[in-house]
Amino acid sequence: MEISILPAAFESDVLLDGVGYRLEFRYVSHVAMWLVRLYTADGELIVSKFAEIDQPLLGDCRSPRRPRGELWCVNSPARATVDHADFSVRTRLVYISRAEIEQFATSIAAA
């Protein structure tokens, strides 16, 4: 599922695996990176970290409140960094559900 993103800064309420969350993205100019924050629907912070392009955003988050799947910032064409203007143009925020992850793992194991 692709989540629409806007330039500069944005917040979005999203439903991931049937659970409500709030995503917040802010461009931090002095480090030239995007800060990602994920909250529960009632505003409790789950994770706050700089987005790494083409890497799982929640991979190291061990909170039981995190979504069961994984968020990715996918950059196309591939590039190591995404600047302020590129984020909404060249990059897509994608959520991969737990069911999709398990289906992929099963297909790889069967190959």
TAQUIJO-V990104 format. One record per residue. N is the residue number from 0. D_LAST is the distance of its C-alpha to the last C-alpha in whole Angstrom. Layout:
N;D_LAST, N;D_LAST
This chain:
0;25, 1;28, 2;31, 3;34, 4;36, 5;39, 6;41, 7;43, 8;42, 9;41, 10;40, 11;38, 12;38, 13;34, 14;32, 15;29, 16;27, 17;31, 18;33, 19;35, 20;35, 21;37, 22;36, 23;38, 24;38, 25;41, 26;41, 27;43, 28;45, 29;46, 30;43, 31;41, 32;38, 33;37, 34;38, 35;35, 36;37, 37;35, 38;38, 39;38, 40;39, 41;42, 42;42, 43;41, 44;39, 45;36, 46;35, 47;37, 48;35, 49;35, 50;32, 51;30, 52;28, 53;24, 54;24, 55;24, 56;28, 57;27, 58;25, 59;28, 60;30, 61;30, 62;32, 63;32, 64;33, 65;31, 66;28, 67;25, 68;23, 69;23, 70;26, 71;25, 72;27, 73;26, 74;28, 75;28, 76;28, 77;27, 78;30, 79;31, 80;34, 81;35, 82;38, 83;40, 84;41, 85;37, 86;35, 87;36, 88;35, 89;33, 90;31, 91;29, 92;29, 93;25, 94;25, 95;21, 96;22, 97;20, 98;19, 99;17, 100;16, 101;14, 102;13, 103;11, 104;10, 105;9, 106;6, 107;5, 108;6, 109;4, 110;0
